[in-house]
Amino acid sequence: MRLRVIIVLATVFASAAFAVTSKYISDYKFNDVASYQISNVCLLQNGGLELAHAYQSVYKTERLIWSLAQFGNGYLVGIGDSARLITVQGGVVKEVYSSPDSLFFSDIAVISTNIYLTSIPYAEVVVLDHKFQQKKKIPLKNNYAWKIIPAAQGFYILAGDPAMVYYFENQQEKFSVTLPYENNIIYGKMINDTLYFCGEKALYRLDGQKAVAMISFDNAVTGFDFFDGYIYITTSSKDLYMEYNAQKAQQNKGQNSDQNTSSALYRIHPNGAFQKVFEKSGLRFIAVSHLKNSLIIGTDERGGYFEISPDYTTVKFTSLGKGKFLKFLEGSDGLYAVLLLPSEIVKIEDSYAKEGYYISDIFDAGNVSEWGTPIIEKNLLPGTDMSYFFRSGAVDETDYWGNWMPLKGKISCAPARYIQYKVILKSDGKFTPFLNEMNIPYVEWNLPPVFKSISYKYSDLIVSVKWEASDPNNDDLVYDVYIARGENGWVKMNNSPLKSSSFDLEYKAFPDGIYRAKVVASDIKSNPMSGGKTNIIIGENFYIDSAPPVVQITDVKKDGFYTIFTVTAKDALLPIFRAKYSVNGGEWIGILPDDGILDSKTETFTVKLIIAPPAFVQFYAGDVIGNTSSDGMLIK
């Protein structure tokens, strides 16, 4: 969602510097939330902006974090690229176990008096006691071991390559199930004493020692949760686990949404009935969990997550400003999230953040504009506050803009074409301020019309003057047309302003001669009180010539079988453009002058014909605007 922003163009008549057309820009979308610059702020799908849940950092590291489990009053964390197990308790971090041959511990489970670890690669289950002494290693028949799921009498292991589900009791394998059409089994939960688990593109139920497929998905499964009697599964067209190296390579290159990515959230009853309840393009759903009565969907964009109410009527998008969600842990004291790039474990609180910010899109006023006093719809509850900042620039690259200017009544940043605002929200944690709408009044500088071209078209004793013009302010334009003969002064042709972009001149209404045309464009119709702005364009010379060329047969003589004609064509103003002859009213045949090219006002033609007398011979010539005349004779 983009916060609703309306930029209103004020209607004023103060000076010729200003335009006076009323319009607005409305920006109210929830489609590309990943593109926004926000931190600790929620964008609401139905409009508005508020503070997000507070969060606190539990642990940071330069290494990749892959697993997390609650342990006593602290946490066990599995990190890579060389697999290590650390404890985090009361702010004290301590490494307690390592497996140098493994990349990372993919999952951790504390079951009774033992700690179980799954590692990648060399898939195996490592068993530690509560003092972190290794008790046992259980090798698996796979390259990947993804998840440990405690059961009533033992535990399950979800593995990949090949895709398998193992069941252990007393640390002894009781059975395993292989899924030949899957590559990995990554997600699962025990629900009503039954194991539900996901391959890469399907949900299964374990019925005794048989995997029963329930639902298939179009995209890869990326998250699994059980909440309020339903299974919730997220899918995405790209899977984070399978892109570990690509993710690491992009760590320092920023996070850009991919519009080809499609993600969805499914709600599934354990009996198999299902519904797609939420979907989004342009970012990946990576994990799903819940906080109190809301679903939480983690994404791969700057610590961004969606919060969805149980009836799906309220959807919020929040960004922590950094990181990509990997997984959630529903701890006894709240919801924890594992972030990658950079690696951090955060606890998402029920209270509101103390401070957050939102930076709007860059808004284009179209022309250099002067800004007014914003009209802000907001709701400030006790212990909350908001402050506003604006900046403007001549180009849409903010690197070349001025500094952020705090709002003190009227917007104080410089007149410019582009503007952007930032709002900072503050709270004591009990309540959140709410920003519903931002209206930015402005008045744009009135710019003169712009001409693109002027041209002439000759037809049927008419010369049409045509032009192309536009107005940077989108004002309505009117025109005046002037013509001048030679060096004489300009004479206005129209009695009232023209709305069309052409004007016709009749040859016979003007003396023959060489003329120029001038068009004056004005936006006075849209700016009547200020007088408007004007601009002019002057075209090249054009001709008014109602007299045709003079064609004359000046000599005829015989030369054997041939009759030789000498013909002249003369025009007072224009070059001879075409010349032809016809015998006895037959086909007109083109001829060239003696110098080989039609380029002069006077041309001489020598035409040698074989004619059987008696016969009529006719010659005609035309100028460049279509005036023609002819001369002929009877050959006896």
Summary of the structure (lengths in Angstrom):
residues: 636
radius of gyration: 41.5
end to end distance: 93.7
largest distance: 133.5
contacts: 2132
relative contact order: 0.10
helix: 3%
strand: 59%
